[in-house]
Amino acid sequence: MFNQKQNLLNKGWFFFAIAAFFLWAKTYYALQTAFTLDIENGIQQFILIITPISSLLFFLGLSLFFSPKRRNKAFMTIYFLLSFALYANVVYYRFFNDFITLPVLMQYKNFGDLGGSAKALTHPLDFLYWVDIVVLITWLVVKKTKPTIEFRKRTIAMIFAASLGFAAVNLSLAEMERPQLLVRTFDRAKLVKLLGIYNYHIYDTVMTAKTSSHRVLADSNELSEVLNYVNSQQGKMGAHGEYFGKAEGKNVVLVSLESTQNFVIDRNLHGQEITPFLNDLKDESFYFNNFYHNTGQGKTSDAEFLIDNSMYGLPRGAVFTTNANNEFNATPEILKGHGYTPVSFHGNHASFWNRDVMYQSLGYDHYFSKREYNVTDENSVNYGLKDIPFFEQSMPKLKGLDKPYYAKFLTMTNHYPYITNNENMEMIEPADTGDGSVDRYFQTVRYEDESIKKFFQMMKEQGEYEDTIFVLYGDHYGISENHNRAMSEILGKEIRPFEHTQLQKVPLIIHIPGMEGKQMDTVGGEIDLKPTILHLLGIEQENDVQFGTDLFKKDRESVTIFRDGSVVTDEYVYAAEGDHCYDKSSGEEIDAKTCAPLKEKAETELNYSDKVVYGDLLRFLDSEKEETEQ
């Protein structure tokens, strides 16, 4: 009996079967525990069970085509890569509440700068994703198992036939549960739930290859189609808003408020204001209380792209990394043609988010990055230079610019996992929800608020304040859906899709010295900032691809579209995830048919924007203008 067990352990087919089971087990464990997939019925649960099988049989089976001498190494290499892909998605999902795409992997240069963020995203039980690899390697070394012994051509054929069979069953069930699943590429959660994590990556790779071919096949007729669409939208054309040209010739300063959501404005914690300076500033500024971010996987870089171009980010990855060499008609380039000096300030590496390349395409004259700042252990935390020393060291650089200037400042202290490294940064006590990220978030937001206060003081002291308009905006959410329990405690209510959508509000404060403050109730987003800024400066762009509208125009449509297809208007909230429709004033869910036109509008507009970026259609803009003029 003992010898029989020993012989079994040495058999290649037994090793293959046990390894496949290990990989299936930890993949199923991750699908059940690490991701929020909202399993709705027994069929979806069955799909979740079988989704890993087809892909793991296929990929592990590839090792059997290697020579006997290299087969074990090939098998373990493939096994490791599949395990790594799984774990990378687990860690990525913990912060972004999303799944990795191939374009995101192209941003590998960013990963070395994650620092404390990466550490905070690892959990003690994560060893479960790696212990099987140790067991399998030990098995191979001790038992000298040779998978070649039992694997004949017939056996290999059966493995791939089984893989194909499971894939066919998986896909047919998935299509039953979600018709047109493979064309709804923005809904990655459904793709993973119904196709599995490995099949999702195969699909994503195919889609990436497909989109990369768009530029070659694109022509100017596609641009004409997009221009006809954007010019037909309500509020895009017609008379200018009442503030057109009110800031003509003034400097423009944009301040990106890292991970800052609007719920912190006017909110108290432990009897103290979280954002005392911003609370006061908004009262003497134009404060937009229905302003949302429109970002996707590109996060801060998406916000930059939206604001400078009035086009949406991509459904996968970031324009900054995948299409940085496109032709754009961005605000910096436009303003340079009107005598402005466009620059950007950021205390991080120049290559982060590929900014050193993308900024040139957008028309920035100079990028003040980490190499031009004095960054030490004392004045940095998490991603890099703290906000207060960042503004202090930026002032001489700003003062030396030719005027007028268009200057963008990217703050970063209020970045996950919201770290403070000395008492001077802790100007408010943390919250007490028991969720460390949420609890610390208010401390770094408070520090960010103090840095903005000091920046305004320095602008006044240096004589730069009076001739400058200030645009302060939250770039994207800071607290993801993974922290809904703690956020429910903070807000005192359950976080449904309606509340989650409303939590995507970010601050927008446009401060023009000498002008009286006013609260603006129109619904808008980052997509609208390019035309808003240009109109304040008295600059009109004709025949330009802009999906946003001037936020000050009275006849503008009060609406904004999210990258995931959700839509908010002054009356309704459409949450794409789950296909929910809500009455905005009451928060009550209503018939989904009411939001059907909004859903259609979002799909149309996002598709047109994607077509412009993937096809690099703005390279045809000059010829389009010439035809229009003729």
N, C-alpha and C positions, 0 to 999 in steps of 0.2 A: 504493500500500500504506500509506504514512504517513497519507494523508488518511482511508483506511478506518479505521485505528486511532483517529484523532482523532474520527471520527464515532461510533465504538463507545463511546469514553469519554464522549461527550456524551449517549448514549442513557439514558433513565430506567430502562428495564428492566434494563440491564446494571449500572447503579449499585445498583439494588435487589438484584439477585442477588449481587453482590460483598459488599454490606453484610450480607446475610443469611448468607452464608458466613462472614464475619468473626465475626459474633455466635455462630453455631453452633460455630465452631472454638474460640473462647475459653471457651464454655460447656462443651464436651466436655473441654477441657483442665482446667478447674476440677473437673469431676466425676471425672476420672481422678486428679488430683494433689492437690487441696486437701481433699477429703473422703474419709473411710474408709467405703467403701460395700460392701466385701466381695463383689465380683463372683464368682459361684459357677460360672457355666457360659457357654457361647456365646450362649444366648438372652438372658441378662441383659446380656451385652456388646452385643448387637445392640440391645436396648432402650435401653441407655445412649446409643448412637449416634443413635437416632431421637428420643429424648425431647424435645430442644430444638426440633425442627423445627416441630411443630404450633403451639406457642405463639408462637414468634418470627414465623412467617408470619402468624398472626392479629393480633398486636399491631402489627407493622410495616405490615401491610395496612390497619390503621385509618387510617393517615396519608393513604391514597389517597382518602378521603372528604372531605378538606379542600379548600378552594378552591385553584386553581393557585398563587396568590400565597403562600399559607401552607403549602403542602404540604412543602417542604423543611424548614422549621422544625419542623413537626409530626413529620416523619420522624425528624429528629435528636433531638428531645426524647424521643420514645418510645425511640429507640435508647439514649440516655443513661440513661433510667430503668431499662431492662432491664439495662444494664451495671452501674449502681449497685446494683440488687437482687442481682445475682450477686456483686459484690465485697463487699458488706456481709455476705453469708452466708459468704464465704471468711474474712473477718476475724473474724466472730462465732464461726465453727466452731473457729478456732485456739485459742480459750480455752475455750469452753463445750462443745466437741465436740457441738454441736447446731445446729439451723437456726432462723433467725429466724421468729417467728410474728407475726401482726398485733397481738395483745395486747402483745408485746414492743416493737413500734414505738410503742405508746402510752406507753412509758416513756422517750420521747425526752428528757425533762428530765434523765435520768441521764447521757446521753451526754456532756454538757458537763463532767462531773466525772470522766471516765475518766482524763484526764491521761496519765501515763506508761504506763498499760495499753494505750491505743490505739496509742501509738508503738511499743511492744514487739511489737504484733501485726501490724505492717506489715513486709513483706519486700522486698528489693531488686528481685526479679523481678516485683513487683506492677505495674510499668509496662506489662507485657504486657496488663493488663486495660483499659488506657486508650489505648494507642498507635493502635489502629484508629480511635478517635473523631477523633484528630488528623488521620489520613490521610483520613478521609471528609469532614471539614469542609474540609480543604485542597482536596480534589477538587471539592467543590461551589463553593468560592470561585473557584478557578482556571479550571475548565471551565464554570462556570455551568450545570451539569447541571439539566435540568428533568424530573423524573420524570413530569410530566403528559403529555409528548409521546406516549409509547408505551402509556399505560395507558387502555384502553377498558374498558367495562363487562364485556365478555367476559373480558378479562385479569384484572380484579379478581375476578370470580366464580371463575376457575380457581385463583387464589391461596387463596381461602377454602375452596374444595372440597378442595384439597390439604391445607390445614390440618386440616380435618375428617377426611379420610382417614387422615392420619398419627396423629391423636388416637385414632381408632377402633382402628387396628392396635395402637397403644401400650397402650391400655386393655385390649384383649382378651389380649394377651401378658402384661401385668402380672397380670391376674386368673388366668391359667394358672399363673404362677409363685408367686403368693401369693393364694389364695382369700380373700375377705372383706377385701381390702386396705383398702378405703375405710371400714371400720368400726374398724380398728386404728389410731386416730388418735394413740396415744401413741408409735408406732414411726415417727418422722419420717424416720429414715435409710432405711427401706424405701420410704416414700412418695417420697422424692427419687430413690432408686435406680431405681424402677419407673415413676415418673410424670415425673421431671425437675424441675428447680428451679423453673421458671416455672409449670408445671402444679400443682406442690405449693402454690405461693402462691395460685393460684386456688382450689384445694380448701380451703386454710386460711381464706381470706376467706369462703367459703361456710359453713364450719363455725363461724366466729366470729359470722356473722349468725344462724345457727341457734341457737347457745347463748344469744345475747342476747335471744332471744324466750322463753326458758324461764321467766323470772320472770313474764311476763304470763300464761302458761298454767298456772303452778303452783297447787296448792291444798293444803289441810291434810292430805288423805288421803295425799299423798306423804310428808309428815313422819311420819305414823303408821307407814308402811311402813319408813322408815329407823329409827325408834325401836324397832320390833319386831326389826329386824335387830341393832342394836347391843346391845340387852338380851339377845339370845339367845346372844351369843358367850361362849365359855368364859372364865371368870375375871372377866367384867364385873360379875357379881352375886355375892351370897354374903357371907360374913364378911369383915371388914376385915383388912388385913395387920397384922403384929405391931408396925409402927411408926406405926399410925394415931394421930394426935394427939400424937406425941412432940415436935413442934416448935410446939405450939399457942401462938399469940400472938407468936411470934418474927418479926423482920424477915426478909424474903426478898430476897437479892441474886442475880440471874442475871448471869453473865458469858458473853457470846458470844465464843468463841475463833475469830476469823476464819480460815477456810480450813484449820483444824487437823484433820489426820487422826490416827487413833490409832496408826499405825505409828511415830510419833516418840516415843511414851511408852516409857521405859526403853531407848531406842536410843542408842548412842554413835556419834559421828563424830569421826575423828582422835583417838580416845581420850578424848573429852569427852562428857558427857551433853548431849543436845540440850535436854531439859526438866528440869533438875535440881530446880526447885521443885515442879513438878507431880508429878514422881516421888515426892518426899517427901510431898506433900500427899495423894496418893491412898492412901498407906499408913495415914494416920490419918483416912480418910474412907470413904464408900461409893463404891467404884470399880466401874463397870460396864464389863467388858472385852468385852462382846458388844453394844455399843450402836451403832446406825447412824443416819445422817441419812436423811430421807425426802423431801428437797427435789427440786424440778423446776427450771423455768426461772427461778423467782423467787429462787433461791439464798438469801441471808441473809434476805430478807423472807419467803420460804417457811418458813424455820426458825422465825422469829418467829410466823408464823401457826400452824404446827403446834403449837408449845409453848404458845401462849396459848389455842388452841381445840380441840386434839386432833382436828383435821380435816386432810385432805391439801390440799396446794396443787393447782393446776390443771394439766391436761395441756399447756396452752399459756398462756404469759404468767404473770402473778402476781396473786393475789387482791388484793394491796395496791393494784394499779393498775386492775384491771378491775371489782372488786366492793367497793370501799372504803366504799360507802354502804349495804351490807347490814346487816341486823340480826345481831349476834353475841351469844354468851353466853360471853365470854372471861374468862380468869382475872382480869385487872385489874378488870373490872366486878363479878365475883363477890366479890373480896376487898374492894372498896370498900364493899360491903354488909355486910362484917364489920369495918369500922372501919379498913381499910388505906388508905395513900396510895400509889397506883400511879403511877410515873414511869419515864421512859426517858432514858438518857444516850447521846449519840452526837455526836462532833465533826465531823459532816458537815452539809451543808445540810438544812434541815428538809423540803424537798420531795423529797429523794432517796428513791426507791421510794415516793413519795407518802405518806410517814410522817406528815406534818403532818395529813393528812385521815384516814388509816386509824387512827391512834392514838386519835382522838376516838371512832371507832366501836367500838374495843376497850375503851374505858373508862379510858384513862390520864388522870390529872389534869393532868400537865405533861410536856412534851418538851423537855429541855435539849439544844438543837442548836447548831450552829456559831456562831450569832449570840451565844450566851451564853458563849462561850469566847474566850480571847485566842489567836488563831491567827496565827503569824508564819512567815516562811521558815525560821527556825532550828528551830522546834518542830514542823514539819509535813513530811510526805513522802508522795509518791504521792497517796492519796485525801484526805489532810488531817492533822489533829492526831495526832502520834505517841502511842502507848499510854501511855507513862510520864507525859508532861505531861497527857494526857487524864485519867488517874486523879488526878493531883495537883490539877488544877483542879476536878475533880468532888467532891472530899471536902468542901469547905465547903458545897456545894449539898446533898449527902447529909445532912450533919450538921444542916442547918436544916429538914429534913423533919419533919412530924408523924409520930409512931410509933404503931403499927408501919407499916413501908413495904414496898412491893413494887417494887424498883428493878432495872431492867435496864440493863446496860452493854454497849455494842457496840464491841468493839475493831476496828481496821482496818489496823494497820501490816503485819500478815501477809497482805497482799492482793497478788494478781498485779499486776505482774511481780516482786514481792518486792524492793523497792528499799531500800537503806540510803544515807544521804547524809552520814554522818560515821563516824569510827572508833569513837566511843563506842557505836554501835549494833551493831558487829561483834564480838560476844562469842565467836564461834566461826568458824573458817575455813570457807569454802564447800566444798561437795562438789566432786569433780573428774570428773564424768561427761561434761563437754563440753556439757551442756544447761544454758544459763544460768539458766532459770527454776527448774529442779530444784536446781541448785547453790546458788542464793541463798536458796531456800526455807528451808533449815535455819538461816540467819542471822536471818531475820525471825521464825521460830518461837522461836529462842533469845531474841530481844529481847522477844517477847510474854511468854514465861515469866518474864523478869526483871520485866516490868511487873506481872504478877500477884503476884509476890513483894512488890514495893513496895506494892501495893494492900493486901495482907493486913497488912503492917506498919503502914500508916496507919490501917486499921480498928482495929487493936489500940491504937495510940497515941491515937486519938480516942474510945476507949471504945465503939465500935460493934460490936466483934467478938463478944462473949459472947452477945448477944441476937439473933444473926443466923444464919440458915442460908444457905449458899452453894451455888449450883448452877452449875457450870462445864461448858459443853458446846461441842463443835466444831459450827459451823453447817452446813458442807458440805465437800466435797472441796476440796483445794487443787491437786492435780496430776491433770490429766485424762488420758484415754487417749492423747492425742497425744504424751505423754512416756513411753510404755511402755518404750522402749529404755533410757532413763536409769533408770527405776524398776526395771527388771530388774537393772540393775547394782547399785543400792542394796540391793535385797532379796536378790540372789543367786539369782534364779529367774525363769523365764519368766512373763510376765503373761498368763494365759489368762482367759476369762470368770470362772472361779472366783476367781482372785486379784483380778481387777478388782472383783468384788462384795465381797470381803473388805476391799478397800482403802476401801470406803465406811464402814468403822467410824470413828467419831469419839469423842473422849474424853467421858465423862460422870463427873463427880466431884461428889458431894453431900456437903458438909462441914458437920457439925453439931457445933459446939464442945462438948466434954464427952462426946461419944459415941465409942465405940471404932470404929476403922476395920474394914472388911470388904470383900473382893472379892465382887462379885455376878456370877454367870455367866449369869443369865437373858438371853435374846435380846430386845432391845427397840429402840425408836427414839424420835425426837423426838415422835412421835405420842403417846407414853405419859407425857410430862412433866406435862401438866396434871393428870390424876388423881393422879399421884404427889405433886406439890406440895400439892394440896388435901388429900390424905389425911394427909400429914405434919402439916398444920396443923389436922387434926381436922374438916375440912369435907367433907361428903358432898353430891354433886349428884345428885338423883333426876330421872328423866325428862329427861335432857340428852343431846344428841347428842355422844358422845365415842367415837371409834374406838380410842382407846388404853386401857390398863389400868394400874393401880398397879404399878410395877415391884417393889414389895416384897411383893405378894400371892403366897402360896405356890402357889395353885392356878391362877395365870395361865398362859395358853398362851404358851410361849416362842417367839415369832414376831414378825417385823416385815416390812412390805410397802414396797417402794420405789415411787416415783412412776412408774417405767417398767414396773411390773408384776412386777419381780423379787421373790423372797421368800427370806428366811433363817429357818430354824428351828434348834433345837438338834441336829437330825439331818441336814437337807438344805439345799442351796443351789440355788435355781432362778434362772437367769440368763435373763431374758426375751429379751434380744438374742441371737438364735441358738437360742433354745428349748433351753438346756442344763440338765441336771439332775445334781447332784453329791452324793456322800456327803460330809457336812461334815467328819467326822473324818479321812478319808483324802484328800479332795480328788479322788478318782477319779470320772470321769463314769459315770453309771449310766443305766438305761433311763428315757427321758423320761416314761413313763407313771407312774413313781413320784411325780413332781412335778405330775401333772395336777390333783390336788385343790388344791394350793397355787396353781397358776395360776388356777384357777376362783375360789378365795377372793379372790385379789388383784383380779381383774376385777370381782367383785361389790362388794367394799368400796370400791374406787376409784370405781366408778360411783355408788354411794350417796353418797359424799362430794361428788362433782361435782354430783350432783342437788341437794344441800343448798345449795351455793354458787351455782350457776347459777340456781336457782329462788328463792333468798333465803328458804328454808323456815323459818328460825328466827324469822321474823316471826310464824309461826303457833304458836310454842312456848307462849305464855301461854294461848291458848285450849285447846291440847292438855293443859296441866297442869290447867286448870279441869275438863275432861271427865274426866280421870283421878281427880281428887279427888271428883267427884260419883259 
